[in-house]
Amino acid sequence: MKIMKLSPEPTKKSVQSLLHLIRTASRQRLDGWMQQWPTIYVVPGDLAAGKTDPYAPATVCFGPLFGPARRVTDGMAKLERYKLCCLRKLIVGRSPSPAGTGTRPAEPAVWKPEVHEPMLRSCVDAMTRLLPRIRASYSIASSMDTIAGDENTVREVKMLLYPNPEVAAVMGSTLAENMLLDGCFILHRLLKMASRAAGKRYDDDDDDWTQVFGRRGVWALVTRDLLLLHNQIPLFVIKALLKQLKGPADIEDDDVLVDGGLQLFSSLHPRRRLQPSPDDSLRLRLRDAHHLLHLFYLSITNIPTQSSASASPDKKLPPELTQWVPCAKELEDAGVRFRARKDGTATGFLDIRFSAVGVLEIPPLQLYDYSEPLFRNLIAFEQTYPDTPGHVTAYAIFMDCLVKTSDDMRLLHSRGILLNHMSGDREAATGFFSGICAGAHASADRNYLAPLMDEVVRYQSGRWPQWRAALLRDYFGNPWAVIAFVAAAIVLALTMLQTFYTLYAYYQPPKQS
């Protein structure tokens, strides 16, 4: 099977030179581990219980947590081969022009060993130098130098993935080589999305469908796979590749990765309102993201909530605050009114408010088929990485309290709060939140919704809201009852006026002139 090409295929000699460079550079090993906390964890078993693959990619694998057995499926094999294309495109398309001309050719250049091999060597060397940090980024303590066990297995898997012997020879089996290929794939995608966000056309906008021909909609699936916790690579790997591949005419900095990531994941935002141009404070936080899932997480949780000040990571809440609320139907019966927050007032889907008059305002949330794995991986990230506020977990637990039956789901749907676009039985969405937060834990002293939940429960326990709700439910349950009440009130008022004037005329008769 031929790989996609920007230009005529490099000669066999060029491919062998690539092989020699990769093998030589990747044999340079650095001993020791950097003292740092892992940032990419394995999902605990109790979180994954009951689900087969909410954390497994459907189209493409990144990093060392997925072995070759998953990469040999037909769809994944195509994108594995596409990684090599991205490596070649980035090196050929972003290398300095030969002979010091200072300009790049208008047409795609062929692979030239004297120009492109030094850049390939520098990229592999950069990955090799980063190996201690890469290993330390994963919570798995076992060696990750090879993608499989013995060399025979590696060779067989590579031949399955890359039927072309020359391509199979180039593909590496070491951690440094795989990080290079994975990183180039992601970098190529982010650069394309950043160009799109800036209203520009990327150099090879027309070539993606050539490589993945026959897989319509593959990039939407790839985007979802990029937000799986097990499918992450450290963002410093991509930053290092951007630095190595930057040419004299390139002015991109790390912000291009932030802009590309925000553009790439904008369609997956729970409210479809991911801010394309973050403010300076948010941009500073996004620059420090550990990986793409972390970047997406920071972009959707950086919101001022009603209780954000009291629930900040540096200030613990009183542990006696309520961690539970009744379901939506019970709250409505007790006088709590539900209202969808408008786009202009809510800063994000986590921004829930409760007013003193008993109105619970919740931003609308649209549920799609990809929403469950997305939320599961966000919650898994919160449950495994210590430096997170836990807002998504707290939100899921709060919504799980509200939605217990189909009546609760219908109530929130009728209020425009939960919009179900999932395929299959609509009633199945009732168990959405109970499924995604199964096994998850929200710390009682750091739950940003704990003060709000406490207010809701205290309001629901009051007598006047219950009496008012019972009055509205029992006596004004339909429009005719309201009309009859208004008519009776008017008749009563007129009767009282008539009685008043009759008595007034009797006790205060008009004076005789």
C-alpha positions, 0 to 999 in steps of 0.5 A: 500500500502506498503512503500519501506523498507530497511529491515523488517518493524518496528513493530506496537509498533515501529510505535506508538513510532514514532508517540508519538515522533513526536507528543510530540516534535512538540507540543513545539512551539517557539513564536516570529519571527526572523527579517529577509527578506523573501527568498521564495516569492509568484509569483505576479499575473501579472507574472503568467497571461496567464499561468495555472501552470508554477509554480506548481509541477508535481510530488512532493510538498515541503514546505507550499505553496501547500495544501493537495489538490495537494498532493492527485494525484496518482503520488504525493501520491507515492512520499509523501509516499517516503518522509517517506522512506527517513526519515527512511533510513537516520536515520537507515543508518546514525545512530551511531552503537550500543554498541559503536562499531564505525562501521556500519553494512554491511547489512541495519539495522532494526529500533531499538527504543533504537538507532534510536528514539533519533535521530528522536527526535533530528531531530524534536526538531531541526525543532521545534527550527527553526520554527521562521526562517522557517516562516520568510523565506516565504512572506506569513504572515498567519499561516503555522502550519497545511497543511490544515484547521481543523483536520478532513480535515487533517485526510481525506487527510492523509488517501488519501495519506497514505492508510496504517493506520499505515503510515497515523498515523505517517505522521505529519500535522504541519510545523515542521513535514512537514519540516522534511519529505521534508528536508529528501527527498531533503537531501537524493537526494543531498547526492546521487548526491554528491556521484555520482559526486565523482564517488562513489556508494550511499548505496541505489542506487538500491531501488529508483525504488521500491518505484516509480515503474511504473513511468519511468523518475520520477526523471527528473520530480522531479528535475524540481519540485525542481527548482520551486519558490513556491516549495522551503524550506530553505536550512538551514533546510537541513543543520540542518538535515545534522548536526543532522544525521551526524555520527562519520564516516561522514566527509561531510560538507555543501559543499556536498549540493553544490556538490549534487545540482550542479550534480542534476541540471547539466542536466537542465543548459540552455547550459548543461555546469554547472560547476561541480567543482566551484572555491573558490569564487563561492563556497563561494557564493553557500554556502550562497544560501537560497534554491535550486532555489537560488543555481542554480541561483547563479551557472548560473549567476556568469559570467564575462560579457562584461558590468558586471563591469558597471552593478554591483549592487553597481554601477548604469548605466546612465538611458538614455542608450537604453533598446531596440534593433530592431529585428534580421532581421532588425539588419542583414539588417543594417549590424549587423552579428550574430555569436554563441559564442564557448564554449571555449570563453563564460562563460555562456549563459548570456555572450553576446558580441558585437564588433566594426566591427558589430558582435553580439556574443551570446552563443547557447541556447537549448530550451526544453519543460522544458525551459519555466517553468525553465526560468519563475521561475528564472525570478520570483525569480529575480522579487521578491527577492531584492538581485539579479542582474536581469541578467536573466530578462535582457537577456530574454528581450534582446532576446525578442527584437531580436525574433519577427517573425518566420524569426528572429527565423530562422535566429538565428537558422541558426546561431546556436544561438537558438536550438529548441528542443521543441515539437509541432510546431517549429514556436511556439518557436517564442513566447518563450521569449515574454512569459517568460518575460511578466510582468517582469521589468528590471531596466534601471540603473542595466541592464547588457546588457544596454551598449551593447544594446546602442552600437548595436543601435548606430551601426545600425543607422550608414550609412556605415553599412547600405550601406555595408549591402545593397550592399551585399544584393542587388548585392551579394545575390547569389554565381553567382553574386559573381562569375560574379563580380570576373570575371568582376573584373579580366577582368577589371584588365587585360584590364587596364594592357593591356591599360597601357602597350600599352600607356607605349610603345607608350610614352616610346618606346624602345631605338634603339641600 
